[in-house]
Amino acid sequence: MLGELPADDLGRALEQLFRLDAVKLNRITPALEELTLSGAHTETWAMLARALPALLPAAGDRPATGLADLLAVAVKAAALAGARADVPGLAELAARKGRSRPAEEARGLLQTISPA
């Protein structure tokens, strides 16, 4: 049932699995997109909002493979959920110069979740 997904716990688990290099973002992203499009966009956003700070690259680091696609799913989920939030590290990635896809998706997500 919607609303019963333990989004915070799943976000924490995703964060830990990523840090342990036990999950590849490009393997989990299709499932999260399916979850988003099947109506669990609020729960998917909550999970991603919890996990994203750990998934975003530190200053000077390269983004993880698959991060751009994951951020694209986050944009969809946040838009459908009407989310407004502050995700630590997102503004720094969005502010990177150049036209890298992760930075562009970060800018899109930042625009989606920033208060109007």
Secondary structure, DSSP 8 states (H G I E B T S, - for coil): -TT-S-HHHHHHHHHHHHHTT---HHHHHHHHHHHHHTT-HHHHHHHHHHHHHHHS--TT----TTHHHHHHHHHHHHHHHT-----TTHHHHHT-SS--HHHHHHHHHHHHHS--
